[in-house]
Amino acid sequence: MKIVTVLLLYHWLLVHYVLGDYYTPSEEVGRALSQYDRMNEKRFPFEFGMGHYYQGDIMLVRPENGRVSIPDSLTSYIWPKGRVPYKLVGNFTTSEKNTIRDAMQMFREFTCVRFVQRKRNDRLFVAIGNNFTGCYSYVGRRTNNQFNYINLQTPQCLMTVGTPVHEMMHALGYYHEFVRPDRDEYIYINRSALLPEYQTDEFYDANFGKLRPEDGQTYNITYNYGSVMHYSRYAGAQSLEYPVLINTKPYVGDFGNENGFAYSDVLEINRRYNCSST
């Protein structure tokens, strides 16, 4: 009885403190992101959810049956045959729609994944909206379609093609480069550079904690600071003078990629989705 009580208490602490309230879209994120100035900003738009969303831009599914709903395995959340039906549900301009389609075209050009307009018989599909709540996505294909959703607040999340590509990769089942199980070989996280309210173990575990090996497969592909799934050096920083993410191996320039795929991203998609001839 005592063991059961301890386990239930641990689960409650995990959900309420470690994972926080990372289940609900936040207009506070939207307000902060609305001030985004791309020309003078060292962060990416999808970093503005830090402290509100899991790992900054991932929306979790509220736990059912006492389980935190982070996917049990990568393979169970794959879109069959790499076909991803989608529907634009936001009020996008023509230019913004073109940016979204440019992002989808990158998948078509370099991988076997295909984002295709939803047909009437597609029960599961990714809805793409532009609510005033930042840039975020759920991870992987979900059997409850309300959790197949990408949000791209406009215009901030569609200023470059990199942000929609980033969120689409989450929808395909990918997490961030800097939480890979082997990340300690490549990166140092300077916790003292984080905003004061972020300098807790709970915040660190929810936003910078490493994934389990079964959740963060590397596919024998080397860590890449320039991956589209990498955050900038200043994710969660209190000052743009002091970076949070610091490379421990030689690398020049900022992290991440606002232009779309790095070569390693293409390899990961092709290996996971068995793109044999791409």
N, C-alpha and C positions, 0 to 999 in steps of 0.2 A: 504493500500500500504506500509506504514511504517513497519507494522508487518511482511509482507512478506519479505521485504528487510532485516529486522533484522534476520529472520529465515534463509534466504539464507546465510547471513554473518556468522551466527553461524555454519551452516553446513560447509562452506568453511574453517573456523578456525578449526573445529573438524577434518576434513579430512587432512588438510595440516600441522597442528601444533600438535594437540593431537595425531592423529594416524600417523603423519609423512608420510614417504614414505615406509610404511610396506607392499608393494605390489610387490616388485621386489627382486629376489635373488641377493645376494651380494658376490662377490669374496673377498671383504675385510674381511668378516666373514670367508671365506675359508682360507685365509692366516693366520688369527689369530688362527684358530682352528688347522692348520697344525703344530703349535708349541706345541700342547697339550701334556703334559707329565702326563699320568694317575697316575704314582707312586708318583709324587710330587705335584699333583694338588688337590685342595680342591673343585673345581667346576666340574660340569658335562659338557660333550661336548655340550649339547643343550643350555647351558647358554651363549655360545659365540656369539649368535645372538642378545644379549641385545643391544638396541640402533639402531638396524637395522630391526628387526622383531617384530611384536606385541607380547607382553609378552615374548620376547626373542627367541621363536622358532615357532611362528604361522604366517603363510602367509595369509594375508587378500585378499579378492577378491575386485578388484576396484569397487567402488560404481556405481550402475546403477540407473537411474531415481531419482537421488538426495538422495540416501540412502546409508549410510555406511553399508557394507555387513558383519556385525556380525550376526549370525543366530538369527532369531526372536524368535525361541523357540527350545528347545532341541528335542522335539518329531518329528519335521518335518525333521530332519536331520539323522534319524535312518536308518541303512541299513536293508531292509526288511528281517524278519526272522533271523537276525543276520548273514546273508550270505554276505561276502565281497570278491568279485572277485578281484584278483590282478594280476599284470604282472611285472616282473623284467625287467626294461629297462636300468639299469646301468650295468657297466662292473665290476661285482663282482667276487671275487675269490671263489673257492669252500668253503673255510673256512668261508668267509663272507656270502655266501648263507646259510650255515648251521646255522649261528647265526640268520639270519632273520627267518629261518624256526623254530629254537628253540623258538623264540619269538612268532611266530604264534601257535606253539604247546602249549604254556602256555594258550592261549585263549581256545584252544580245550580241554585242560585238566581240566580247572577250570570254564569255562563258556560255554554258548551255542553259542557263536560267532564262526564262522568258516571262516578263510581266505582260499579261494579256488582259484586254478589257473583259470584265466579267460578263458571262452569258447567263441567261435565265436559269439554267440548270446547275450553276456553280453555287453550291450551298455555302462553301467557305471561300472567302475572298478578303483581300486587304482593302479596307476603306481608308482613303487619304483625305484628311481634313485640314483646316487652317484655323482652328480655334485659338483664342488669345491666351494660350497656355504653354507656349514654347515649342521646342523641337523634341519629339520623343517617339518611341515605338515600344510595343510589346516584343518579346523575343520568341521567334519561331512560329510555326503554324499551330494554331489552337483549334480544338474541336468545337469550342464555343465561339462563334464568329464575332461576338462583341469585343473579343480580345485580339482580333486581327485588325489592328488599327495603327496608322502612322499619323502623327500631327506635325504639320509644317506651318508654323505661324508665319504670316506674310506681313511685310516682304522679307523679314530677317532670315528665315530658314531657307530662302530660295535666292539668296544673293549670289551663290555659287552652286555648282553642281555637286560639290563634295558633301554638303549636308544631306540632301535627299539620298545620295548613294549610301552614306553612313547609316541613315535610319532604315533604308531598305535592307541593308546587311543585317541589322538587328532582326527585321521581320523574317529573314532567311534563317535565323537561329544563332547569329554571332554575337559575342560579347566584345569588350574592348581589349585592345592589344595590351594595355598596361596592367590588366589583371590576369594575364596568362600565368599558368603555374610556374613557368620558368623565368618570370620577369625579373627576379632578383639578380639574375646574371647580367642584366642589361640596364636596369634603371634603379635609381635611388629616389625615394619619396621623402622630401624634406617637410616633415609634418609641422615644423615650427613656422614655415612660410604660409600655412593655411590661415584663413580668417580665424580669429580667436574662438568663435562659436563652433568652428569645425575641428578644433583640436581636442577631440575626445576619442576614446577607443571605439565607441559606438558608431560615430560618423566615419571613422577610418575603415572599420570593418564593412560598412554598407557601401562605401564609395571607392575604396582602394584595396579592399581585401582580395587576396588571390582566390581564383576559382579552384575547385577540386580538379585533379587531372581529367576525370571523366566529363567534367563540364566545360573544360577549356582545352580541347585537343589542339595540338600545335601542327599536326600532320607532317612533322619533321621539317617544317619550314622555319627558317631563322627569324627571330624577333626583328621587327622593322619599325624604327622610329617614324618613318614616313608613311606608315599605313593610314588609310582613310579611317580606320577604327581607333586611331591613337588620338588622345587629347593633346592640347598644346602644353607647353611647359608651365602655364600659369593657371591651370584648372583649380579653382577654389582658392586662389592666392589672395592674400590681403593687400599685396602691393605688386605692381608689375616690375618692380626692381628685383624681386626675389622669387625665382621660379620654384614650383612645387615638385615638378618632375625633372630629374636630372639624369642625363645619360652617363653610364659608367664605362661605355666603350666609345671609341672615336665616332663623332657625328657632328656635322656642321649644319646650322639652321634650326628652325623651329620643328616641332613634332607635328604629326598629322598631315593631312593633304586635302586642301579645299578644291582641288581639280579632279577628284575622283580616285580611282584605283591606283594603288601602288602594285607592282608586279606580284608581291607576296599575297595581296588580297585576291588577285585573280587565281593564283595557285590554290589558295585555301578553298575558294568556291568550287573550282574544278575538281579538286580531290574529294570534297565532301559530297558533291552532287554527281560524282562519277562522270564528268564531262570528258569522255575518253578521247574525242577527236578535236577538242577546242584548243 
